[in-house]
Structure formats: C-alpha cells, structure tokens
Amino acid sequence: MGIVEVNFNTKHLTIGDPLPPWNGKLRVYNMRLCPFAQRTILALNAKQLDYEVINIDLTDKPEWLTSKSAFGKVPALEIEEGVCIYESLVTVEYLEDAFPQRPLFPQDPVKKAFDKIIVEASGPILTLYFKVMRFPDTINDETISAYAKALAFIQDQLRDRGTTFLDGSEPGYADYMLWPWFERIRKLDDEAVKIDPSKFSLLLEYIENMAKDPAVSVYLLPDRILEIFHRDYKTGTFKVQSIED
C-alpha cells in the first residue's frame, strides 16, 4: 500500500460557494499555501489514509466555514459528517491516536516530549519568514539571533540522535511538523533566511532528504506557485486564484 492519490489543487471555495456534500472520507479544510494545514496533510500522507481536500479562500471565506472551524481558520479535519477538530497539532495528535498504523511519535515518553520541544523551538523560523514577507522593517538583531539559535538547536538534535531524520530512519512527528517552514525558506530568495552551509551542513542535508520523502514530495509546492506567492504576498496583493490552473 502506498500514499493514496488525492486532488490537492481543487478550486478555493469563497463567499457564496456551497458546502460540498459529504462523501464519507476524512476531509481536510485546507488552503494550498497554508503551512499549518500542510501539517495535517503530511500526517495523513505518512499514514497512507484516504481523504478529501476542500480548499478555502481565506480572504473571502465561505459562510459555512465557522460551522467546521469555530475560529474560521484552517486546517479543520472532519472525521464524520458535522464532527470536526481543528488546530494543526491537535489534528495530527488525533490522527496518531485514531490511526496507530505508521506511528509518527516515538514510543519512548522522553523522546516524545523532546519531539514536542523541537516543534516549539522552531517558532523563530516561522517568525522570521513572515517578517521577511510582510514586515521587513521589524527584523532586528534579536530576530536574526533567535532564528540562528532555532536552526542550531534542530541541527544539534539531529547530530545527537545520529539518524537521517529527527525520528529515525524515516520521518516522524517532529520532522513533518517542521517541514512546512523549511520548504518555504529553502525557496525564498532573501539573505535574512539563507542557511549558511558552513555552519549548517548537516541541517541542509536533512532538508534535502526530507524533500525526497514520499509523504512530503507528493505535496511539494511547485516553484512557480511559491514564486507567485512570495512576490505578491510581500506587496499585499496575493490572491489565491492566481495559483489555480
């Protein structure tokens, strides 16, 4: 059995669009460029589950979205018709409990705790990425230092564990929860987020190995789409329709 074929690139539903009828599969309310929703999709892919993607235009949200996600955000994971959970890490932990095949968490409680610590420690990576994208004037020495410390912490964890991925010979929870940040910064042409190969060679090797993982590679954003997003988001002109075929 392999990763189930899923259409990730459906039209992003907007104001006035009807709620698609329930088809009995797990359903992810998603936005193709949302790094948080990507976490849910990576977990579903890794566990080789069959599911449906409903993409949402987060600028002009359909009226029914809050019936699926109380805060009007993605991801939301619909388990049964009308039964939804939301927040990215919550959805992933639910999938781990409900579908124990292909475990993502380590069995050892201490290692499991450290996986969660690694995910928490990655916060400065996302912070710098979004500051580069929208608020470059707010970047200061503290922002850059926190980013470098986060990269160093992750690389140190890789070195200490001595494995290809943070969770062993194949990716697990920590790897998949971090990946959305690395996917974006590796394609962002900006010196602030550039990862210095002289300091982070192990981390860069890890990032390239992650990109080859089947659960990751099937959902990689095409370069063209990331280029459009990075260009337009910086100027506040991004429209999700610009990435739809």
Secondary structure, DSSP 8 states (H G I E B T S, - for coil): ------------B-TT-------SSEEEEE-TT-HHHHHHHHHHHHTT--EEEEEB-SSS--GGGGGTSTTS-S-EEEEETTEEEESHHHHHHHHHHH--SS--S-SSHHHHHHHHHHHHHTHHHHHHHHHHHH-GGG--HHHHHHHHHHHHHHHHHHHHHTSSBTTBSS--HHHHHHHHHHHHHTT---GGG---TTT-HHHHHHHHHHHHSHHHHTT---HHHHHHHHHHHHTT---GGGG--
